[in-house]
Amino acid sequence: QVQLVESGGGLVQAGGSLRLSCAASGRASGRTFSNYVMGWFRQAPGKERDFVASISWNGGHSYYADSVKGRFTVSRDNAKNTVYLQMNSLKPEDTAVYYCAALISSNIYYIGEYDYWGQGTQVTVSS
């Protein structure tokens, strides 16, 4: 089993920045953190969960939703089993619970149901 724990959420004014972290532990199918595609998703109140960003196993490739492209950056540190989401130029519409997820695959363009999920961290952007 893989456990994912997000941190770094909070309240920020529009135009501000936040950095989310997601620490992974455990393993699945004999694979470790460095074998997973890692993704970030978000869910606003009353809405479905949406894909935000993903990153390949070695950090060499990333993929973003159009709504965050140019403002958010996903990165990872395999030595620390941690993935990050740097969020800049935040807007009120970015307000949501942000989830970290792990995918036992090499496909960073997959935006469906990942294999493992964290509990989420709240991000609130005030206008």
C-alpha positions in Angstrom: 0.0 0.0 0.0 1.0 3.6 -0.7 0.2 6.3 1.8 0.1 10.0 0.7 0.0 12.9 3.0 -0.5 16.5 1.7 0.5 19.7 3.4 0.9 23.4 2.7 -2.7 24.4 2.1 -4.1 27.6 3.6 -5.7 30.9 3.1 -4.1 33.3 0.6 -5.1 36.5 -1.1 -5.6 36.6 -4.9 -2.3 37.0 -6.6 -0.4 35.2 -3.9 1.4 31.9 -3.8 1.4 28.6 -2.0 3.5 25.5 -2.2 1.8 22.2 -1.5 3.8 19.1 -0.6 2.9 15.5 -0.7 5.0 12.9 1.2 4.7 9.3 0.1 5.4 6.1 2.0 4.9 2.4 1.4 5.1 0.6 -1.8 2.8 -1.2 -4.3 3.4 -4.0 -6.7 7.0 -4.1 -5.7 7.5 -0.5 -6.9 8.6 2.5 -5.0 7.9 6.2 -5.2 10.4 6.8 -8.0 8.4 4.4 -10.2 5.1 6.3 -10.0 3.6 9.0 -12.0 2.4 11.6 -9.4 -0.5 13.9 -9.9 -2.4 16.7 -8.3 -6.2 17.0 -8.5 -8.6 19.5 -6.9 -12.2 19.6 -6.0 -14.2 22.7 -5.4 -17.4 22.7 -3.4 -20.3 21.2 -5.4 -18.1 20.3 -8.3 -16.3 17.2 -9.6 -12.7 16.5 -8.9 -10.5 17.9 -11.7 -7.0 17.1 -12.9 -4.5 19.8 -12.2 -1.0 18.5 -13.0 1.1 15.4 -13.3 4.8 14.5 -13.4 6.8 11.6 -14.7 8.8 9.2 -12.5 12.0 11.1 -12.9 10.5 14.6 -13.1 11.6 15.0 -16.7 8.1 15.5 -18.1 5.0 17.2 -16.7 1.5 17.9 -17.9 -0.9 20.6 -16.8 -4.6 21.5 -17.0 -5.1 24.6 -19.2 -6.6 26.4 -16.3 -3.3 26.4 -14.3 -0.7 26.3 -17.1 1.9 29.0 -16.7 0.9 29.6 -13.0 1.4 26.2 -11.4 4.6 24.1 -11.4 4.8 20.4 -10.3 8.1 19.0 -9.2 9.4 16.0 -7.3 12.3 14.9 -5.1 12.6 11.1 -5.3 15.3 11.1 -2.6 12.6 12.6 -0.2 9.7 10.7 -1.7 7.9 14.0 -2.1 6.1 15.8 -4.8 5.4 19.5 -4.8 2.9 21.9 -6.4 4.0 25.5 -6.6 1.0 27.7 -7.1 1.6 31.3 -8.2 -0.8 34.1 -9.2 -3.6 32.4 -7.4 -7.2 33.3 -8.2 -10.4 32.8 -6.2 -11.4 30.1 -8.7 -8.4 28.1 -7.5 -10.2 27.6 -4.2 -10.6 23.8 -3.6 -9.4 20.8 -1.7 -6.2 19.7 -3.4 -5.4 16.0 -3.6 -2.1 14.3 -4.3 -2.3 10.9 -6.1 0.0 8.1 -7.4 -0.4 6.2 -10.6 1.3 2.9 -11.1 2.0 3.7 -14.8 4.3 5.8 -16.9 1.5 7.7 -18.6 1.5 11.3 -17.4 -1.4 12.2 -19.7 -3.8 9.9 -17.9 -6.3 12.1 -16.0 -8.7 9.4 -14.8 -8.8 7.5 -11.5 -5.3 7.2 -10.0 -4.4 4.2 -7.9 -3.7 5.9 -4.5 -4.9 9.2 -3.0 -4.1 11.4 -0.2 -6.6 13.0 2.2 -6.5 16.4 0.6 -5.5 19.9 1.8 -7.7 23.0 1.6 -6.6 26.0 -0.4 -8.7 29.1 -0.1 -8.0 32.2 -2.3 -9.7 35.4 -1.2 -10.5 38.2 -3.6 
